[in-house]
Amino acid sequence: MWQYTTVGNANSAYLINSVQKELTAGMIMRAVSENKLSLDDKVNKFYPNVPNGQNISVLNLLEMTSGLDPAGPMGDALYNNDDANAQKMIQGTHYNEQNFGKWNYQDLDYILLSHILEKVSGQSYETLFNDMYVYPLKLKHTDFVWADQQKLKEIDFLFNGQNIDLNAMHGLLGAGSVAMSNDDLYKVSLDLLNGKLLSSQNKDIIYAPENNTSHYRGGLYTKNNHYESNGNGYGYCNFLRISKDGQNAVILQSTDSSRYGDLSNSADKIYAALFGK
């Protein structure tokens, strides 16, 4: 694995932003394997008031082809699975018929997936996340950004001089609320792809882009010989490029999101130079 951080310390934890969606998708497939959930389940089974929820499937959410988009900031609308707050967010959710079945990037899809996980398991997203990733893989530099500040200091999380709105972060529960080091991110990504965390069948399902024109499913974009994921927010930017068997990877994390475009291109070029396109 080739890795780079702007502080030169691979153990420093960065807010990984949307790269977390890969991990949420892995948790969905774990629930599928435990027969708690089906990719064909419709959203209205869990949230009856979601517009067009009778037609939008869990798979649509994973592919971001739901046609849903939020009217405004989601804040902590679904945090802790509070039904009153959930209804507030759902009331502000729009359904765009023209986008149904077409890829349209929305954090909302993965926020809904996070809380569907809570409903079918009876456990919090944080507990499910820790039980699937943190404890079995012995991750030492991973936590939610609302963790105890001393604990975050111990995992060397860089706050990057940002005033992080924790309410907004709670609202991004499974879509961009975790801090991880390069090594921890690689461990999780590797084990999602090598059969240790997901069966080969479920891995093939979750990372198959099917007819999605952006080749996106399960938090990853499918390229010729690898997958990729990107994150950007609160001054942090993150780039994962990883082979389909997980053996080769490039991870870049930075506290300078103003260079997002340049660093994304750099990640592509470095991966191509090391492992081919």
C-alpha positions in Angstrom: 0.0 0.0 0.0 1.2 3.5 -0.8 0.0 6.1 1.6 0.4 9.8 2.2 -0.9 12.3 4.8 -0.2 16.0 5.0 1.2 15.6 8.5 3.5 12.7 7.5 2.1 10.4 10.1 0.2 7.3 8.9 -1.4 6.9 12.4 -3.1 10.3 12.4 -6.8 10.0 12.1 -8.6 12.1 9.5 -12.3 12.7 9.0 -12.8 10.4 6.1 -16.1 12.0 4.9 -17.8 10.1 2.1 -15.2 7.3 2.1 -17.3 6.0 5.1 -20.1 5.0 2.7 -18.1 2.0 1.7 -18.2 0.8 5.3 -21.9 1.5 5.7 -22.5 -0.6 2.5 -20.5 -3.4 4.1 -22.7 -3.3 7.1 -25.8 -3.5 4.9 -24.4 -6.6 3.3 -23.7 -8.1 6.7 -27.4 -7.6 7.6 -28.4 -9.2 4.3 -26.3 -12.2 5.1 -28.0 -12.5 8.5 -31.4 -12.4 6.8 -32.3 -9.2 8.6 -32.7 -7.3 5.3 -33.1 -7.8 1.6 -31.8 -5.5 -1.1 -35.2 -5.7 -2.6 -36.9 -4.3 0.6 -38.6 -1.0 -0.1 -37.9 2.1 1.9 -41.5 2.5 3.0 -41.2 -0.7 5.0 -39.0 1.3 7.4 -40.0 4.9 6.7 -43.6 4.9 5.4 -43.7 8.6 4.7 -40.7 8.8 2.4 -41.9 10.0 -1.0 -42.2 7.1 -3.5 -40.9 4.9 -0.7 -43.1 2.0 -2.0 -40.9 1.8 -5.1 -37.4 2.8 -3.8 -35.4 -0.3 -2.8 -32.4 -0.7 -0.5 -30.4 -1.3 -3.6 -31.5 2.0 -5.0 -30.1 3.7 -1.9 -26.8 1.8 -2.3 -26.5 2.9 -5.9 -27.8 6.4 -5.2 -30.6 6.0 -7.8 -33.4 6.7 -5.4 -34.5 10.0 -6.9 -34.5 11.5 -3.3 -32.9 14.7 -2.3 -33.1 16.8 0.8 -34.7 20.3 0.8 -32.1 21.7 3.2 -29.5 20.8 5.9 -30.4 17.5 7.5 -28.7 18.3 10.8 -29.4 15.7 13.4 -32.8 14.9 12.0 -32.4 11.1 12.1 -29.8 10.8 14.9 -30.6 8.2 17.5 -33.5 7.0 15.3 -35.9 9.5 16.9 -39.1 9.1 15.0 -40.2 12.7 15.5 -36.9 14.0 14.1 -37.0 11.4 11.3 -40.4 12.7 10.2 -39.0 16.3 10.2 -36.3 15.2 7.8 -38.7 13.1 5.7 -41.1 16.1 5.4 -38.2 18.0 3.8 -37.3 15.2 1.4 -38.1 15.7 -2.2 -38.6 13.0 -4.8 -37.5 13.8 -8.3 -39.1 11.3 -10.7 -36.6 12.1 -13.5 -33.8 10.9 -11.2 -35.4 7.7 -10.2 -33.2 4.8 -11.5 -30.5 7.3 -12.4 -27.3 8.0 -10.4 -27.6 11.2 -8.4 -25.1 11.6 -5.6 -26.9 12.3 -2.3 -25.7 11.7 1.3 -29.4 11.2 2.2 -29.4 7.7 0.7 -26.7 6.5 3.0 -28.2 8.3 6.0 -31.4 6.3 5.4 -29.4 3.1 5.1 -27.7 3.8 8.4 -31.0 4.1 10.2 -32.5 1.1 8.4 -29.6 -0.8 9.9 -30.6 0.4 13.3 -34.3 -0.6 12.8 -33.5 -4.1 11.6 -30.9 -4.8 14.2 -32.2 -3.0 17.3 -28.7 -1.6 17.8 -27.2 1.8 17.2 -25.1 2.4 14.1 -22.1 3.1 16.3 -22.4 -0.3 18.0 -22.8 -2.1 14.6 -19.8 -0.3 13.2 -17.6 -1.1 16.2 -18.7 -4.8 16.2 -18.0 -5.3 12.5 -14.9 -3.2 12.2 -13.2 -1.7 15.2 -13.1 -4.7 17.6 -12.5 -7.6 15.3 -9.9 -5.7 13.2 -8.3 -4.1 16.4 -8.5 -0.6 14.9 -6.6 1.8 17.1 -7.0 5.0 15.2 -10.7 5.0 14.4 -13.7 6.7 16.1 -16.7 8.9 15.5 -16.0 12.6 15.6 -18.3 13.1 18.6 -16.3 10.7 20.8 -14.9 12.0 24.0 -12.3 14.6 23.2 -9.6 13.0 25.2 -10.2 9.7 23.4 -9.9 11.5 20.1 -6.7 13.1 21.3 -5.4 9.6 22.1 -6.1 8.4 18.6 -4.3 11.5 17.3 -7.3 12.9 15.4 -6.5 16.2 13.7 -9.2 18.7 14.3 -7.6 20.9 11.5 -8.7 24.1 13.2 -12.3 23.5 12.1 -15.3 24.2 14.3 -17.1 21.0 13.6 -20.8 21.2 13.9 -21.5 17.9 15.8 -25.3 18.2 15.1 -24.5 18.2 11.4 -22.1 15.3 11.9 -24.7 13.3 13.7 -27.0 13.9 10.7 -24.3 12.4 8.5 -24.2 9.2 10.6 -23.2 6.7 8.0 -22.3 9.1 5.3 -19.3 11.0 6.7 -18.9 11.0 10.5 -15.9 8.8 11.2 -12.2 9.6 11.7 -9.7 6.9 10.6 -6.0 6.6 9.9 -4.6 5.4 6.6 -3.7 2.0 8.1 -7.1 1.5 9.6 -8.9 2.5 6.5 -6.8 0.1 4.5 -7.4 -2.8 6.9 -11.2 -2.4 6.6 -11.1 -1.9 2.8 -8.9 -5.0 2.4 -11.0 -7.2 4.5 -14.2 -6.1 2.7 -12.6 -7.3 -0.5 -10.8 -10.4 0.5 -13.6 -12.4 2.0 -12.9 -11.9 5.7 -15.8 -9.5 6.3 -18.1 -10.4 3.4 -18.7 -13.6 1.5 -17.6 -13.7 -2.1 -21.2 -13.7 -3.2 -22.1 -10.6 -1.2 -18.9 -8.8 -2.2 -19.7 -9.4 -5.9 -23.2 -8.1 -5.4 -22.3 -4.9 -3.5 -19.5 -3.9 -5.8 -21.2 -4.7 -9.1 -22.2 -1.5 -10.8 -24.8 -3.2 -13.1 -26.3 -0.6 -15.4 -25.4 2.4 -13.3 -23.8 4.9 -15.7 -21.4 6.2 -13.1 -20.4 2.6 -12.1 -21.2 3.4 -8.5 -22.4 1.0 -5.9 -21.7 0.4 -2.2 -19.7 3.5 -1.7 -17.2 2.7 -4.5 -16.7 3.6 -8.1 -15.7 0.7 -10.3 -12.8 1.3 -12.7 -11.0 -1.0 -15.1 -8.8 -2.8 -12.5 -9.6 -1.1 -9.2 -12.2 0.7 -7.1 -12.1 4.2 -5.9 -13.7 6.5 -3.3 -13.4 10.2 -2.4 -14.3 12.3 0.5 -14.4 16.1 1.1 -15.6 18.2 4.0 -14.7 20.4 7.0 -11.3 21.0 5.5 -10.4 17.4 5.0 -10.2 15.4 1.8 -9.6 11.7 1.3 -8.8 9.5 -1.6 -8.9 5.7 -1.8 -7.7 3.7 -4.8 -7.7 -0.1 -4.3 -7.4 -3.1 -6.5 -10.4 -5.5 -6.7 -8.7 -8.0 -4.5 -7.6 -5.4 -2.0 -3.9 -6.2 -2.3 -2.8 -2.9 -4.0 -3.9 0.5 -2.7 -3.1 4.2 -2.7 -4.6 6.3 0.1 -4.1 10.0 0.3 -5.5 12.1 3.2 -5.1 15.9 3.6 -6.1 18.7 5.8 -6.1 21.0 2.8 -9.4 20.5 1.0 -8.6 23.5 -1.3 -6.4 21.0 -3.2 -9.2 18.4 -3.6 -9.0 18.3 -7.4 -5.2 18.2 -7.6 -5.0 15.5 -4.9 -7.7 13.4 -6.6 -5.7 13.5 -9.9 -2.5 12.8 -8.0 -4.1 9.6 -6.4 -5.1 8.5 -9.9 -1.7 9.1 -11.4 0.1 7.4 -8.5 -2.1 4.3 -8.7 -1.7 4.1 -12.4 2.1 4.5 -12.1 2.4 1.8 -9.5 -0.3 -0.7 -10.6 -1.6 0.3 -14.0 -5.0 1.7 -15.0 
